[in-house]
Amino acid sequence: MVYSSTEITLVSVVVKCYQRTHMPKPKSSSRRWLDRHTKDPYVQRAQREGYRSRAAYKLLELQRRDKLIRPDMRVVDLGAAPGSWSQVILPLVGRRGRVIALDRLALDPIPGVEIIQGDFHTDEVLSHLIDMLNGESLDLVLSDMAPNVTGMKAIDQPRLILLAELVLEFTQSMLKPGGSMVVKVFHGEGFDEYLAATRRSFRQVVSRKPEASRSQSRELYLVAKGLRVEPT
């Protein structure tokens, strides 16, 4: 079938009108996000100071307030990619300390940081970590992990609480008595129950909202100190 130029022009107009009214406009939203990102003072500061992401300043604030990291400590950084928390930890533990970065995603090397790629709750990765520690326990477990968000609170919140529960189980099995944990959570359904479970396992638990957290984010960090030998 051969179409006339008039018919082709008409089809073209209809398609353009449909695209204008029905198709998403990712470019403009992406451009707005990129604009906000590049103007973010913590992003700019991270670029100047050599950190891989703005998340470094969340941990730096937690460290100033709670004195979590000390020389000679053995620390695991869960969900470490791209590596800014490990960058913060390394100089604080010193040459005799150990930093083990663990993530499903590939992580570019950081001199002095030991890296495991895989899911932290799988038997394979746990066995690898235990072998690396060679009978030693951890002093500190840090988790800045969050699931891929959908934007739907009814889905995202349970997924994050489940992830936080897995971090707590990991910590209970790998942390030395008296050790500490930091875990990211969202305030919402399941938070109170998770907070209660964490308090049963640790002597002191406080919640923190670092200044570097984005204002629209619901994220909080639970800082838990003094792992009990037996949960209460």
Backbone hydrogen bonds in HBPLUS format (Angstrom, degrees):
<---DONOR---> <-ACCEPTOR-->    atom                        ^
c    i                          cat <-CA-CA->   ^        H-A-AA   ^      H-
h    n   atom  resd res      DA  || num        DHA   H-A  angle D-A-AA Bond
n    s   type  num  typ     dist DA aas  dist angle  dist       angle   num
A0008-ILE N   A0004-SER O   3.02 MM   4  6.34 161.8  2.06 154.2 159.2     1
A0009-THR N   A0005-SER O   2.97 MM   4  6.11 159.1  2.02 143.3 149.0     2
A0010-LEU N   A0006-THR O   3.01 MM   4  6.21 154.5  2.07 144.4 151.3     3
A0011-VAL N   A0007-GLU O   2.97 MM   4  6.24 161.6  2.00 153.3 157.4     4
A0012-SER N   A0008-ILE O   2.99 MM   4  6.19 158.8  2.03 149.1 155.1     5
A0013-VAL N   A0009-THR O   3.03 MM   4  6.30 153.3  2.10 147.0 153.6     6
A0014-VAL N   A0010-LEU O   3.03 MM   4  6.31 160.7  2.07 150.5 155.5     7
A0015-VAL N   A0011-VAL O   2.95 MM   4  6.19 163.8  1.97 155.1 158.9     8
A0016-LYS N   A0012-SER O   3.03 MM   4  6.23 163.7  2.06 148.1 152.4     9
A0017-CYS N   A0013-VAL O   2.97 MM   4  6.17 157.7  2.02 149.8 156.0    10
A0018-TYR N   A0014-VAL O   2.96 MM   4  6.21 156.3  2.02 149.5 156.0    11
A0019-GLN N   A0015-VAL O   2.92 MM   4  6.17 163.5  1.94 154.4 158.8    12
A0020-ARG N   A0016-LYS O   2.96 MM   4  6.14 153.5  2.03 145.1 152.3    13
A0021-THR N   A0017-CYS O   3.15 MM   4  6.35 149.0  2.25 144.2 151.3    14
A0022-HIS N   A0018-TYR O   2.76 MM   4  5.66 148.1  1.86 158.4 165.9    15
A0023-MET N   A0019-GLN O   3.20 MM   4  4.86 144.5  2.33 113.4 123.4    16
A0030-SER N   A0026-PRO O   2.75 MM   4  5.78 158.7  1.80 151.9 158.8    17
A0031-ARG N   A0027-LYS O   2.80 MM   4  5.92 149.7  1.89 143.4 152.5    18
A0032-ARG N   A0028-SER O   2.94 MM   4  6.21 151.8  2.02 143.9 151.2    19
A0033-TRP N   A0029-SER O   2.94 MM   4  6.21 161.2  1.97 148.9 153.8    20
A0034-LEU N   A0030-SER O   2.87 MM   4  6.06 163.8  1.89 149.6 154.2    21
A0035-ASP N   A0031-ARG O   2.88 MM   4  6.04 151.9  1.95 143.8 151.8    22
A0036-ARG N   A0032-ARG O   2.93 MM   4  6.21 162.6  1.96 152.5 156.3    23
A0037-HIS N   A0033-TRP O   2.81 MM   4  5.99 158.3  1.86 150.9 158.0    24
A0038-THR N   A0034-LEU O   2.91 MM   4  6.05 168.0  1.92 151.2 153.6    25
A0039-LYS N   A0035-ASP O   3.14 MM   4  6.23 142.4  2.29 140.5 150.1    26
A0040-ASP N   A0036-ARG O   3.03 MM   4  6.05 114.9  2.47 138.0 152.8    27
A0040-ASP N   A0037-HIS O   3.16 MM   3  5.17 151.0  2.25 100.2 109.0    28
A0043-VAL N   A0040-ASP O   3.11 MM   3  5.25 122.3  2.46 100.8 115.1    29
A0044-GLN N   A0040-ASP O   3.03 MM   4  6.34 164.3  2.05 158.3 162.5    30
A0045-ARG N   A0041-PRO O   2.91 MM   4  6.02 152.7  1.98 139.0 147.0    31
A0046-ALA N   A0042-TYR O   2.91 MM   4  5.99 155.5  1.97 139.7 146.4    32
A0047-GLN N   A0043-VAL O   3.05 MM   4  6.31 155.5  2.11 148.4 154.5    33
A0048-ARG N   A0044-GLN O   3.07 MM   4  6.36 153.2  2.15 143.7 150.9    34
A0049-GLU N   A0045-ARG O   2.87 MM   4  6.05 157.0  1.92 153.3 159.6    35
A0050-GLY N   A0046-ALA O   2.89 MM   4  5.78 114.6  2.33 140.9 152.7    36
A0051-TYR N   A0046-ALA O   2.98 MM   5  4.84 139.3  2.15 137.2 142.2    37
A0056-ALA N   A0053-SER O   3.37 MM   3  6.27 172.9  2.38 119.7 121.5    38
A0057-TYR N   A0054-ARG O   3.13 MM   3  6.06 155.0  2.19 127.0 130.0    39
A0058-LYS N   A0055-ALA O   3.03 MM   3  5.37 143.8  2.17 108.8 119.1    40
A0060-LEU N   A0056-ALA O   2.99 MM   4  6.26 157.5  2.04 148.0 155.3    41
A0061-GLU N   A0057-TYR O   3.14 MM   4  6.08 151.8  2.22 130.1 136.5    42
A0062-LEU N   A0058-LYS O   3.05 MM   4  6.35 160.2  2.09 147.8 153.4    43
A0063-GLN N   A0059-LEU O   2.81 MM   4  6.02 154.6  1.88 151.6 158.9    44
A0064-ARG N   A0060-LEU O   3.00 MM   4  6.25 153.1  2.07 142.6 149.3    45
A0065-ARG N   A0061-GLU O   3.03 MM   4  6.27 156.7  2.09 150.9 156.7    46
A0066-ASP N   A0062-LEU O   2.80 MM   4  5.74 161.5  1.83 152.0 157.6    47
A0067-LYS N   A0063-GLN O   2.88 MM   4  4.82 143.6  2.02 130.4 133.4    48
A0072-ASP N   A0093-VAL O   2.73 MM  21  5.08 162.5  1.76 142.1 135.9    49
A0098-ARG N   A0073-MET O   2.93 MM  25  6.41 159.3  1.97 147.9 152.0    50
A0139-ASP N   A0074-ARG O   2.87 MM  65  5.27 161.5  1.91 144.4 150.6    51
A0140-LEU N   A0074-ARG O   3.32 MM  66  6.62 147.4  2.44 156.2 155.2    52
A0075-VAL N   A0098-ARG O   2.90 MM  23  6.13 169.2  1.91 154.3 157.1    53
A0100-ILE N   A0075-VAL O   2.90 MM  25  6.27 162.6  1.93 161.5 167.4    54
A0076-VAL N   A0140-LEU O   3.11 MM  64  6.57 158.4  2.16 157.8 163.3    55
A0142-LEU N   A0076-VAL O   2.93 MM  66  6.20 167.9  1.95 170.2 174.2    56
A0077-ASP N   A0100-ILE O   2.86 MM  23  6.13 163.6  1.88 153.0 156.8    57
A0102-LEU N   A0077-ASP O   2.96 MM  25  6.04 172.1  1.96 156.5 154.2    58
A0078-LEU N   A0142-LEU O   2.77 MM  64  5.98 162.3  1.80 173.7 168.5    59
A0079-GLY N   A0102-LEU O   2.76 MM  23  5.86 128.5  2.02 154.8 171.1    60
A0080-ALA N   A0102-LEU O   3.19 MM  22  5.68 160.7  2.23 126.8 131.5    61
A0083-GLY N   A0080-ALA O   2.75 MM   3  5.18 119.4  2.12 146.3 137.6    62
A0087-GLN N   A0083-GLY O   3.03 MM   4  6.28 147.5  2.14 146.2 155.7    63
A0088-VAL N   A0084-SER O   3.12 MM   4  6.43 145.3  2.24 141.6 149.8    64
A0088-VAL N   A0085-TRP O   3.07 MM   3  5.08 120.4  2.44  94.8 109.4    65
A0089-ILE N   A0085-TRP O   2.93 MM   4  6.23 160.4  1.97 153.5 158.9    66
A0090-LEU N   A0086-SER O   3.04 MM   4  6.03 168.9  2.06 153.3 154.8    67
A0092-LEU N   A0089-ILE O   2.90 MM   3  5.32 128.2  2.18 112.2 127.2    68
A0093-VAL N   A0089-ILE O   3.11 MM   4  6.39 144.3  2.25 159.1 169.7    69
A0094-GLY N   A0090-LEU O   3.30 MM   4  6.44 141.1  2.46 146.0 156.3    70
A0097-GLY N   A0094-GLY O   3.18 MM   3  5.40 155.6  2.24 105.6 113.0    71
A0114-GLU N   A0099-VAL O   2.91 MM  15  6.18 162.1  1.94 171.7 166.8    72
A0101-ALA N   A0114-GLU O   2.71 MM  13  6.09 156.6  1.76 168.5 172.2    73
A0116-ILE N   A0101-ALA O   2.88 MM  15  6.27 159.5  1.92 164.6 169.5    74
A0103-ASP N   A0116-ILE O   3.19 MM  13  6.72 154.3  2.26 158.5 166.1    75
A0118-GLY N   A0103-ASP O   2.82 MM  15  5.65 151.5  1.90 115.6 125.0    76
A0113-VAL N   A0110-ILE O   2.89 MM   3  5.48 165.9  1.91 152.3 152.8    77
A0122-THR N   A0119-ASP O   3.23 MM   3  5.71 169.6  2.24 119.9 120.6    78
A0126-LEU N   A0122-THR O   3.01 MM   4  6.22 166.7  2.03 156.6 161.0    79
A0127-SER N   A0123-ASP O   2.90 MM   4  5.99 159.5  1.94 149.6 154.9    80
A0128-HIS N   A0124-GLU O   3.06 MM   4  6.29 154.2  2.13 142.5 149.7    81
A0129-LEU N   A0125-VAL O   2.90 MM   4  6.18 160.8  1.94 153.2 158.0    82
A0130-ILE N   A0126-LEU O   2.89 MM   4  6.12 163.2  1.92 152.2 156.7    83
A0131-ASP N   A0127-SER O   2.96 MM   4  6.15 157.7  2.01 147.2 153.2    84
A0132-MET N   A0128-HIS O   2.99 MM   4  6.26 153.3  2.06 146.3 153.7    85
A0133-LEU N   A0129-LEU O   2.97 MM   4  6.26 151.7  2.05 151.1 158.6    86
A0134-ASN N   A0130-ILE O   3.05 MM   4  6.26 131.8  2.29 140.3 152.7    87
A0134-ASN N   A0131-ASP O   3.25 MM   3  5.12 133.8  2.47  92.6 105.0    88
A0136-GLU N   A0133-LEU O   3.11 MM   3  5.18 161.9  2.14 108.9 114.4    89
A0138-LEU N   A0174-MET O   2.99 MM  36  6.03 179.5  1.99 156.7 156.7    90
A0176-LYS N   A0138-LEU O   2.88 MM  38  5.73 163.6  1.91 162.8 157.6    91
A0180-SER N   A0139-ASP O   3.15 MM  41  6.53 163.2  2.18 146.8 148.7    92
A0141-VAL N   A0180-SER O   3.06 MM  39  6.53 152.6  2.14 143.4 151.1    93
A0182-VAL N   A0141-VAL O   2.88 MM  41  6.39 149.5  1.98 156.9 165.4    94
A0143-SER N   A0182-VAL O   2.78 MM  39  5.99 138.7  1.95 144.1 157.7    95
A0184-LYS N   A0143-SER O   3.09 MM  41  6.26 126.8  2.39 140.8 155.8    96
A0155-ILE N   A0152-MET O   2.96 MM   3  5.57 149.0  2.06 116.6 125.7    97
A0156-ASP N   A0152-MET O   2.88 MM   4  6.05 173.2  1.89 161.4 162.9    98
A0157-GLN N   A0153-LYS O   3.02 MM   4  5.58 165.1  2.05 139.7 144.5    99
A0159-ARG N   A0155-ILE O   3.42 MM   4  6.54 157.9  2.47 146.6 152.9   100
A0160-LEU N   A0156-ASP O   2.98 MM   4  6.23 153.7  2.05 153.2 160.3   101
A0161-ILE N   A0157-GLN O   3.01 MM   4  6.24 164.0  2.03 157.3 161.7   102
A0162-LEU N   A0158-PRO O   2.95 MM   4  6.08 158.5  1.99 145.9 151.7   103
A0163-LEU N   A0159-ARG O   3.05 MM   4  6.26 156.1  2.11 141.6 148.0   104
A0164-ALA N   A0160-LEU O   2.86 MM   4  6.14 157.8  1.91 151.5 157.6   105
A0165-GLU N   A0161-ILE O   2.87 MM   4  6.13 148.4  1.97 147.0 155.8   106
A0166-LEU N   A0162-LEU O   3.04 MM   4  6.37 149.9  2.14 146.3 154.0   107
A0167-VAL N   A0163-LEU O   3.02 MM   4  6.38 147.7  2.13 144.5 153.7   108
A0168-LEU N   A0164-ALA O   2.95 MM   4  6.26 154.5  2.02 146.8 153.3   109
A0169-GLU N   A0165-GLU O   2.98 MM   4  6.27 160.1  2.02 149.1 153.9   110
A0170-PHE N   A0166-LEU O   2.94 MM   4  6.12 161.3  1.97 146.6 151.9   111
A0171-THR N   A0167-VAL O   2.85 MM   4  6.04 161.0  1.88 150.5 155.9   112
A0172-GLN N   A0168-LEU O   2.92 MM   4  6.14 160.3  1.96 152.0 156.7   113
A0173-SER N   A0169-GLU O   3.22 MM   4  6.45 141.9  2.37 142.5 151.6   114
A0173-SER N   A0170-PHE O   3.17 MM   3  5.36 129.8  2.44  98.1 111.0   115
A0174-MET N   A0170-PHE O   3.00 MM   4  6.15 138.7  2.17 147.8 159.8   116
A0175-LEU N   A0171-THR O   2.88 MM   4  5.32 154.3  1.95 152.4 152.7   117
A0179-GLY N   A0176-LYS O   2.93 MM   3  5.38 154.4  2.00 141.9 142.0   118
A0178-GLY N   A0227-LEU O   2.92 MM  49  4.45 154.5  1.99 121.4 129.2   119
A0226-GLY N   A0179-GLY O   3.06 MM  47  5.28 116.1  2.49 123.3 140.4   120
A0227-LEU N   A0179-GLY O   3.05 MM  48  5.27 140.2  2.22 132.2 143.8   121
A0181-MET N   A0224-ALA O   2.81 MM  43  5.11 156.4  1.87 149.1 155.3   122
A0224-ALA N   A0181-MET O   2.79 MM  43  5.11 173.9  1.79 166.8 166.9   123
A0183-VAL N   A0222-LEU O   3.13 MM  39  5.43 152.4  2.21 141.3 149.6   124
A0222-LEU N   A0183-VAL O   2.94 MM  39  5.43 162.8  1.97 159.2 158.1   125
A0185-VAL N   A0220-LEU O   2.86 MM  35  5.33 164.3  1.88 151.5 154.7   126
A0220-LEU N   A0185-VAL O   2.75 MM  35  5.33 154.0  1.82 160.6 162.9   127
A0187-HIS N   A0218-ARG O   3.45 MM  31  6.13 159.2  2.50 148.1 148.3   128
A0191-PHE N   A0188-GLY O   3.02 MM   3  5.58 162.9  2.05 137.7 141.1   129
A0194-TYR N   A0190-GLY O   3.05 MM   4  6.21 155.8  2.11 146.3 153.4   130
A0195-LEU N   A0191-PHE O   2.81 MM   4  6.03 161.7  1.84 158.2 163.6   131
A0196-ALA N   A0192-ASP O   2.98 MM   4  6.18 155.4  2.04 144.4 150.8   132
A0197-ALA N   A0193-GLU O   3.01 MM   4  6.28 154.5  2.08 144.6 151.3   133
A0198-THR N   A0194-TYR O   2.93 MM   4  6.19 155.7  1.99 151.4 158.0   134
A0199-ARG N   A0195-LEU O   2.95 MM   4  6.20 154.3  2.02 147.5 154.6   135
A0200-ARG N   A0196-ALA O   3.05 MM   4  6.32 137.0  2.24 140.3 151.4   136
A0201-SER N   A0198-THR O   3.04 MM   3  5.21 136.9  2.23  99.2 111.4   137
A0202-PHE N   A0198-THR O   2.98 MM   4  6.19 134.2  2.20 147.7 160.8   138
A0232-THR N   A0200-ARG O   2.92 MM  32  4.94 156.6  1.98 135.5 137.9   139
A0228-ARG N   A0201-SER O   2.79 MM  27  5.52 175.6  1.79 155.5 155.9   140
A0203-ARG N   A0226-GLY O   2.97 MM  23  5.10 148.0  2.07 124.9 134.4   141
A0204-GLN N   A0225-LYS O   3.09 MM  21  5.18 158.6  2.14 155.4 153.4   142
A0225-LYS N   A0204-GLN O   2.77 MM  21  5.18 163.9  1.80 155.2 160.9   143
A0206-VAL N   A0223-VAL O   3.01 MM  17  5.34 157.9  2.06 140.7 146.8   144
A0223-VAL N   A0206-VAL O   2.79 MM  17  5.34 168.2  1.80 165.3 168.8   145
A0208-ARG N   A0221-TYR O   2.77 MM  13  5.11 149.6  1.86 144.1 154.6   146
A0221-TYR N   A0208-ARG O   2.86 MM  13  5.11 156.9  1.91 149.8 156.2   147
A0213-SER N   A0210-PRO O   3.03 MM   3  5.50 159.5  2.08 111.6 118.1   148
A0217-SER N   A0214-ARG O   2.96 MM   3  5.34 156.9  2.01 113.8 121.4   149
